Amino acid sequence: MIPLRIACIGKHGQTAQALAGVAAGYPSIELHQAGREAADLTDAAALEAFIHQTQAHVVLNAGAYNLVDKAENDEAKAFAVNAEGPRTLARLCNRYGVHFIHMSTDCVFDGAGTEPHTEDESPRPLSAYGRSKLAGELAVAEEYPEAVTARVCWVFSEFAESFVSKAIDWARARPVLQIVSDQIGPPTYAPDIAIALLRLARAKVESVRDLSGLLHLASPDAMSRSDMAGAIMAESQRQGGPFARIEPVTTAAFNAPAKRPLNARLSNARANEALGLNWTPFAAALERSVAGVLNRTAS
Ligand SMILES: NC(=O)c1ccc[n+]([C@@H]2O[C@H](COP(=O)([O-])OP(=O)(O)OC[C@H]3O[C@@H](n4cnc5c(N)ncnc54)[C@H](OP(=O)(O)O)[C@@H]3O)[C@@H](O)[C@H]2O)c1
Protein backbone atom coordinates (compact mmCIF):
# COMPACT_ATOMS: atom_id res chain seq x y z
CA MET A 1 0.00 0.00 0.00
CA ILE A 2 1.23 3.53 -0.78
CA PRO A 3 2.73 5.21 2.35
CA LEU A 4 0.47 7.78 3.93
CA ARG A 5 2.11 10.59 5.94
CA ILE A 6 -0.26 12.33 8.34
CA ALA A 7 0.57 15.38 10.45
CA CYS A 8 -1.80 15.62 13.41
CA ILE A 9 -2.18 18.67 15.65
CA GLY A 10 -3.47 18.20 19.21
CA LYS A 11 -1.20 15.28 20.14
CA HIS A 12 -2.27 14.98 23.79
CA GLY A 13 -6.00 15.00 23.12
CA GLN A 14 -8.41 12.10 23.06
CA THR A 15 -8.80 11.75 19.28
CA ALA A 16 -5.08 12.14 18.63
CA GLN A 17 -4.21 9.45 21.18
CA ALA A 18 -6.80 7.10 19.69
CA LEU A 19 -5.38 7.85 16.27
CA ALA A 20 -1.88 6.93 17.43
CA GLY A 21 -3.18 3.59 18.73
CA VAL A 22 -5.03 2.73 15.52
CA ALA A 23 -2.30 3.99 13.15
CA ALA A 24 0.29 1.81 14.94
CA GLY A 25 -1.47 -1.20 13.40
CA TYR A 26 -0.88 0.03 9.83
CA PRO A 27 2.77 -0.06 8.64
CA SER A 28 1.82 2.02 5.60
CA ILE A 29 0.81 4.96 7.82
CA GLU A 30 3.46 7.37 9.10
CA LEU A 31 1.84 9.47 11.81
CA HIS A 32 3.52 12.66 13.05
CA GLN A 33 1.88 14.37 15.99
CA ALA A 34 2.54 17.71 17.64
CA GLY A 35 1.08 19.16 20.83
CA ARG A 36 0.53 22.78 21.65
CA GLU A 37 4.21 23.19 22.59
CA ALA A 38 5.35 22.42 19.02
CA ALA A 39 2.32 23.41 16.91
CA ASP A 40 0.17 26.01 18.64
CA LEU A 41 -2.90 26.81 16.58
CA THR A 42 -2.35 30.51 17.27
CA ASP A 43 1.23 30.40 15.92
CA ALA A 44 1.21 30.45 12.11
CA ALA A 45 4.99 30.05 11.85
CA ALA A 46 4.95 26.94 14.06
CA LEU A 47 2.12 25.40 12.01
CA GLU A 48 3.98 26.10 8.76
CA ALA A 49 7.19 24.58 10.16
CA PHE A 50 5.30 21.44 11.29
CA ILE A 51 3.83 20.94 7.82
CA HIS A 52 7.26 21.39 6.20
CA GLN A 53 9.10 19.13 8.65
CA THR A 54 6.66 16.27 8.28
CA GLN A 55 6.25 16.52 4.49
CA ALA A 56 2.72 15.32 5.19
CA HIS A 57 0.21 14.22 2.57
CA VAL A 58 -2.61 15.04 4.99
CA VAL A 59 -2.85 17.49 7.89
CA LEU A 60 -5.42 16.62 10.57
CA ASN A 61 -6.46 19.22 13.10
CA ALA A 62 -7.52 17.42 16.30
CA GLY A 63 -6.59 20.39 18.51
CA ALA A 64 -9.22 22.75 19.87
CA TYR A 65 -10.24 25.05 22.69
CA ASN A 66 -12.78 22.64 24.18
CA LEU A 67 -13.66 24.30 27.49
CA VAL A 68 -17.32 24.79 26.59
CA ASP A 69 -18.41 26.65 29.75
CA LYS A 70 -15.20 28.67 30.12
CA ALA A 71 -15.50 29.88 26.51
CA GLU A 72 -18.54 31.97 27.53
CA ASN A 73 -16.12 34.38 29.25
CA ASP A 74 -13.18 33.73 26.95
CA GLU A 75 -14.72 34.01 23.49
CA ALA A 76 -11.72 35.79 21.97
CA LYS A 77 -9.41 32.92 22.95
CA ALA A 78 -11.93 30.35 21.68
CA PHE A 79 -12.10 32.16 18.32
CA ALA A 80 -8.30 32.48 18.10
CA VAL A 81 -7.87 28.71 18.54
CA ASN A 82 -11.07 27.33 16.97
CA ALA A 83 -11.59 29.76 14.09
CA GLU A 84 -8.33 31.54 13.21
CA GLY A 85 -6.16 28.44 13.83
CA PRO A 86 -8.06 26.29 11.33
CA ARG A 87 -8.14 29.23 8.88
CA THR A 88 -4.33 29.41 9.00
CA LEU A 89 -4.01 25.64 8.57
CA ALA A 90 -6.45 25.57 5.64
CA ARG A 91 -4.62 28.44 3.95
CA LEU A 92 -1.23 26.77 4.41
CA CYS A 93 -2.48 23.36 3.24
CA ASN A 94 -4.07 24.90 0.15
CA ARG A 95 -0.87 26.83 -0.63
CA TYR A 96 1.32 23.73 -0.31
CA GLY A 97 -1.09 21.24 -1.94
CA VAL A 98 -1.59 19.19 1.24
CA HIS A 99 -4.98 17.60 2.04
CA PHE A 100 -6.64 19.03 5.14
CA ILE A 101 -9.06 17.40 7.58
CA HIS A 102 -10.50 19.59 10.31
CA MET A 103 -12.72 18.55 13.24
CA SER A 104 -15.86 20.20 14.56
CA THR A 105 -18.84 19.54 16.77
CA ASP A 106 -22.60 19.01 17.23
CA CYS A 107 -22.51 22.29 19.21
CA VAL A 108 -22.86 24.19 15.92
CA PHE A 109 -26.55 23.13 16.05
CA ASP A 110 -29.30 24.49 18.29
CA GLY A 111 -30.48 20.94 19.02
CA ALA A 112 -34.08 21.38 17.89
CA GLY A 113 -36.14 18.30 17.01
CA THR A 114 -35.41 14.65 17.66
CA GLU A 115 -33.96 13.52 14.33
CA PRO A 116 -30.19 13.21 13.75
CA HIS A 117 -28.76 16.43 12.29
CA THR A 118 -27.56 16.06 8.69
CA GLU A 119 -24.68 17.86 6.98
CA ASP A 120 -27.23 19.85 4.94
CA GLU A 121 -28.94 21.34 7.98
CA SER A 122 -28.33 25.00 8.82
CA PRO A 123 -26.24 25.47 11.96
CA ARG A 124 -27.33 27.79 14.78
CA PRO A 125 -24.95 27.57 17.71
CA LEU A 126 -26.18 28.36 21.23
CA SER A 127 -22.79 28.98 22.87
CA ALA A 128 -19.53 30.88 22.41
CA TYR A 129 -17.77 27.55 21.89
CA GLY A 130 -20.31 26.59 19.19
CA ARG A 131 -19.93 29.98 17.50
CA SER A 132 -16.13 29.65 17.48
CA LYS A 133 -16.31 26.13 16.00
CA LEU A 134 -18.79 27.26 13.34
CA ALA A 135 -16.51 30.16 12.46
CA GLY A 136 -13.70 27.60 12.07
CA GLU A 137 -15.80 25.46 9.72
CA LEU A 138 -16.65 28.48 7.58
CA ALA A 139 -13.04 29.69 7.53
CA VAL A 140 -11.82 26.26 6.39
CA ALA A 141 -14.44 26.09 3.62
CA GLU A 142 -13.54 29.62 2.49
CA GLU A 143 -9.77 29.07 2.45
CA TYR A 144 -9.76 25.53 1.04
CA PRO A 145 -13.02 24.19 -0.44
CA GLU A 146 -11.44 20.73 -0.99
CA ALA A 147 -10.84 20.32 2.77
CA VAL A 148 -13.11 18.12 4.91
CA THR A 149 -14.58 19.13 8.27
CA ALA A 150 -15.54 16.08 10.32
CA ARG A 151 -18.09 16.86 13.02
CA VAL A 152 -18.02 14.55 16.03
CA CYS A 153 -20.08 14.31 19.18
CA TRP A 154 -19.90 13.00 22.78
CA VAL A 155 -16.48 11.41 22.20
CA PHE A 156 -15.40 8.92 24.86
CA SER A 157 -12.59 6.41 25.30
CA GLU A 158 -9.86 5.27 27.65
CA PHE A 159 -7.63 8.10 26.37
CA ALA A 160 -6.99 11.59 27.81
CA GLU A 161 -9.98 13.20 29.54
CA SER A 162 -13.53 12.28 28.55
CA PHE A 163 -16.97 11.97 30.19
CA VAL A 164 -15.89 8.47 31.31
CA SER A 165 -12.80 9.67 33.21
CA LYS A 166 -14.67 12.70 34.58
CA ALA A 167 -17.62 10.61 35.87
CA ILE A 168 -15.23 8.15 37.53
CA ASP A 169 -13.31 11.05 39.14
CA TRP A 170 -16.55 12.63 40.40
CA ALA A 171 -17.67 9.26 41.82
CA ARG A 172 -14.48 9.04 43.88
CA ALA A 173 -15.51 12.27 45.61
CA ARG A 174 -19.35 12.18 45.74
CA PRO A 175 -21.98 9.46 46.37
CA VAL A 176 -24.59 11.14 44.12
CA LEU A 177 -24.02 12.82 40.75
CA GLN A 178 -26.58 15.17 39.21
CA ILE A 179 -26.51 14.62 35.44
CA VAL A 180 -28.79 16.11 32.79
CA SER A 181 -31.42 13.76 31.40
CA ASP A 182 -32.84 15.88 28.56
CA GLN A 183 -29.68 16.15 26.42
CA ILE A 184 -29.69 13.22 23.99
CA GLY A 185 -26.65 12.34 21.91
CA PRO A 186 -24.59 9.54 20.42
CA PRO A 187 -21.67 8.52 22.67
CA THR A 188 -18.98 7.86 20.06
CA TYR A 189 -15.87 5.76 20.70
CA ALA A 190 -12.70 7.72 19.84
CA PRO A 191 -10.98 4.73 18.12
CA ASP A 192 -14.01 4.47 15.76
CA ILE A 193 -13.48 8.14 14.89
CA ALA A 194 -9.76 7.47 14.41
CA ILE A 195 -10.49 4.64 11.95
CA ALA A 196 -12.91 6.87 10.06
CA LEU A 197 -10.33 9.69 9.89
CA LEU A 198 -7.65 7.32 8.58
CA ARG A 199 -10.03 6.01 5.89
CA LEU A 200 -10.90 9.56 5.00
CA ALA A 201 -7.21 10.53 4.78
CA ARG A 202 -6.50 7.58 2.48
CA ALA A 203 -9.55 8.33 0.34
CA LYS A 204 -8.36 11.92 -0.09
CA VAL A 205 -4.81 10.94 -1.03
CA GLU A 206 -5.87 8.20 -3.43
CA SER A 207 -8.71 10.33 -4.84
CA VAL A 208 -10.99 7.30 -4.71
CA ARG A 209 -13.89 9.50 -3.65
CA ASP A 210 -14.65 13.11 -4.25
CA LEU A 211 -14.94 14.00 -0.58
CA SER A 212 -14.96 17.59 0.63
CA GLY A 213 -17.01 19.76 2.93
CA LEU A 214 -18.87 18.43 5.96
CA LEU A 215 -18.96 14.84 7.22
CA HIS A 216 -20.62 13.64 10.44
CA LEU A 217 -18.72 10.89 12.30
CA ALA A 218 -21.00 9.68 15.08
CA SER A 219 -22.33 6.43 16.47
CA PRO A 220 -25.93 5.53 15.59
CA ASP A 221 -26.79 4.78 19.27
CA ALA A 222 -28.22 7.80 21.07
CA MET A 223 -28.99 8.11 24.79
CA SER A 224 -29.34 10.75 27.48
CA ARG A 225 -26.33 12.06 29.41
CA SER A 226 -27.78 10.64 32.61
CA ASP A 227 -28.23 7.19 31.03
CA MET A 228 -24.64 7.34 29.79
CA ALA A 229 -23.46 8.28 33.27
CA GLY A 230 -25.52 5.43 34.76
CA ALA A 231 -23.90 2.98 32.34
CA ILE A 232 -20.42 4.28 33.25
CA MET A 233 -21.15 3.84 36.96
CA ALA A 234 -22.52 0.32 36.48
CA GLU A 235 -19.48 -0.69 34.42
CA SER A 236 -17.06 0.93 36.87
CA GLN A 237 -18.68 -0.92 39.79
CA ARG A 238 -18.62 -4.19 37.81
CA GLN A 239 -14.86 -3.71 37.29
CA GLY A 240 -14.24 -2.88 40.97
CA GLY A 241 -14.03 0.90 40.46
CA PRO A 242 -15.90 3.76 42.16
CA PHE A 243 -19.68 4.05 41.99
CA ALA A 244 -22.09 6.94 42.50
CA ARG A 245 -25.85 7.05 42.15
CA ILE A 246 -27.05 9.16 39.23
CA GLU A 247 -29.73 11.75 39.92
CA PRO A 248 -31.26 12.91 36.61
CA VAL A 249 -31.86 16.67 36.36
CA THR A 250 -33.10 18.93 33.57
CA THR A 251 -30.75 21.18 31.63
CA ALA A 252 -32.74 24.18 32.90
CA ALA A 253 -32.27 23.11 36.53
CA PHE A 254 -28.57 22.33 36.02
CA ASN A 255 -28.04 25.85 34.65
CA ALA A 256 -24.53 25.46 33.17
CA PRO A 257 -22.89 28.67 31.89
CA ALA A 258 -22.98 27.49 28.25
CA LYS A 259 -26.13 26.26 26.51
CA ARG A 260 -25.84 22.87 24.85
CA PRO A 261 -28.04 21.31 22.16
CA LEU A 262 -30.75 19.06 23.67
CA ASN A 263 -30.71 16.99 20.49
CA ALA A 264 -27.04 16.25 19.76
CA ARG A 265 -27.73 13.34 17.39
CA LEU A 266 -25.67 13.47 14.16
CA SER A 267 -26.63 11.49 11.07
CA ASN A 268 -23.72 9.29 9.96
CA ALA A 269 -25.37 8.21 6.68
CA ARG A 270 -23.01 10.19 4.44
CA ALA A 271 -19.88 8.95 6.23
CA ASN A 272 -21.07 5.34 6.31
CA GLU A 273 -21.79 5.43 2.61
CA ALA A 274 -18.49 7.10 1.71
CA LEU A 275 -16.17 5.21 4.05
CA GLY A 276 -17.96 1.93 4.90
CA LEU A 277 -17.80 2.42 8.66
CA ASN A 278 -18.62 0.08 11.55
CA TRP A 279 -19.43 1.50 14.98
CA THR A 280 -18.38 -0.41 18.09
CA PRO A 281 -21.45 -1.28 20.20
CA PHE A 282 -21.70 1.07 23.20
CA ALA A 283 -21.37 -1.68 25.85
CA ALA A 284 -18.16 -3.08 24.33
CA ALA A 285 -16.62 0.38 23.88
CA LEU A 286 -17.58 1.35 27.43
CA GLU A 287 -16.04 -1.82 28.88
CA ARG A 288 -12.70 -0.97 27.23
CA SER A 289 -12.91 2.70 28.17
CA VAL A 290 -13.68 2.08 31.85
CA ALA A 291 -10.96 -0.60 32.06
CA GLY A 292 -8.43 1.81 30.54
CA VAL A 293 -9.42 4.70 32.83
CA LEU A 294 -9.38 2.54 35.99
CA ASN A 295 -6.02 1.07 35.01
CA ARG A 296 -4.58 4.53 34.31
CA THR A 297 -5.91 6.11 37.49
CA ALA A 298 -5.24 3.19 39.88
CA SER A 299 -3.23 4.48 42.82
N1 LIG B 1 -14.57 15.42 23.08
C1 LIG B 1 -15.79 15.58 22.59
O1 LIG B 1 -16.78 15.05 23.12
C2 LIG B 1 -15.99 16.38 21.35
C3 LIG B 1 -17.30 16.65 20.95
C4 LIG B 1 -17.52 17.37 19.81
C5 LIG B 1 -16.45 17.82 19.05
N2 LIG B 1 -15.18 17.59 19.45
C6 LIG B 1 -14.10 18.10 18.58
O2 LIG B 1 -13.26 17.04 18.23
C7 LIG B 1 -11.91 17.50 18.09
C8 LIG B 1 -11.02 16.64 18.94
O3 LIG B 1 -11.50 16.68 20.27
P1 LIG B 1 -10.86 15.82 21.44
O4 LIG B 1 -11.95 15.53 22.40
O5 LIG B 1 -10.04 14.74 20.87
O6 LIG B 1 -9.92 16.91 22.05
P2 LIG B 1 -9.28 17.05 23.51
O7 LIG B 1 -9.08 15.72 24.12
O8 LIG B 1 -10.06 18.08 24.25
O9 LIG B 1 -7.89 17.65 23.12
C9 LIG B 1 -7.78 18.87 22.49
C10 LIG B 1 -6.32 19.14 22.32
O10 LIG B 1 -6.22 20.44 21.72
C11 LIG B 1 -5.07 21.00 22.25
N3 LIG B 1 -5.05 22.45 22.15
C12 LIG B 1 -5.71 23.36 22.91
N4 LIG B 1 -5.35 24.60 22.54
C13 LIG B 1 -4.46 24.46 21.53
C14 LIG B 1 -3.72 25.36 20.74
N5 LIG B 1 -3.81 26.69 20.92
N6 LIG B 1 -2.89 24.87 19.80
C15 LIG B 1 -2.77 23.53 19.61
N7 LIG B 1 -3.42 22.63 20.34
C16 LIG B 1 -4.27 23.09 21.28
C17 LIG B 1 -5.02 20.58 23.71
O11 LIG B 1 -3.69 20.67 24.11
P3 LIG B 1 -3.20 20.51 25.63
O12 LIG B 1 -3.17 19.02 25.85
O13 LIG B 1 -1.89 21.15 25.62
O14 LIG B 1 -4.24 21.21 26.48
C18 LIG B 1 -5.57 19.17 23.64
O15 LIG B 1 -4.55 18.21 23.60
C19 LIG B 1 -11.96 18.98 18.47
O16 LIG B 1 -12.09 19.74 17.30
C20 LIG B 1 -13.22 19.12 19.28
O17 LIG B 1 -13.75 20.41 19.19
C21 LIG B 1 -14.94 16.87 20.58
The ligand as a Gaussian input file, in Angstrom:
#p B3LYP/6-31G(d) Opt

LIG

0 1
 N      -14.567000      15.419000      23.083000
 C      -15.794000      15.579000      22.586000
 O      -16.779000      15.046000      23.118000
 C      -15.991000      16.385000      21.345000
 C      -17.298000      16.646000      20.954000
 C      -17.520000      17.374000      19.805000
 C      -16.454000      17.823000      19.050000
 N      -15.180000      17.588000      19.453000
 C      -14.104000      18.102000      18.581000
 O      -13.257000      17.039000      18.227000
 C      -11.912000      17.501000      18.088000
 C      -11.021000      16.636000      18.936000
 O      -11.502000      16.678000      20.272000
 P      -10.862000      15.820000      21.435000
 O      -11.951000      15.533000      22.403000
 O      -10.039000      14.739000      20.874000
 O       -9.920000      16.915000      22.049000
 P       -9.282000      17.053000      23.508000
 O       -9.083000      15.720000      24.124000
 O      -10.062000      18.077000      24.247000
 O       -7.887000      17.647000      23.119000
 C       -7.779000      18.866000      22.492000
 C       -6.320000      19.142000      22.324000
 O       -6.215000      20.435000      21.721000
 C       -5.072000      21.003000      22.246000
 N       -5.051000      22.446000      22.147000
 C       -5.707000      23.358000      22.908000
 N       -5.354000      24.595000      22.537000
 C       -4.458000      24.459000      21.534000
 C       -3.722000      25.359000      20.735000
 N       -3.810000      26.690000      20.916000
 N       -2.889000      24.866000      19.801000
 C       -2.769000      23.534000      19.615000
 N       -3.424000      22.626000      20.340000
 C       -4.275000      23.088000      21.276000
 C       -5.024000      20.580000      23.708000
 O       -3.690000      20.665000      24.113000
 P       -3.200000      20.506000      25.634000
 O       -3.167000      19.018000      25.851000
 O       -1.885000      21.152000      25.615000
 O       -4.236000      21.207000      26.478000
 C       -5.568000      19.166000      23.636000
 O       -4.545000      18.206000      23.598000
 C      -11.958000      18.980000      18.469000
 O      -12.088000      19.741000      17.305000
 C      -13.223000      19.120000      19.281000
 O      -13.750000      20.411000      19.194000
 C      -14.935000      16.870000      20.578000

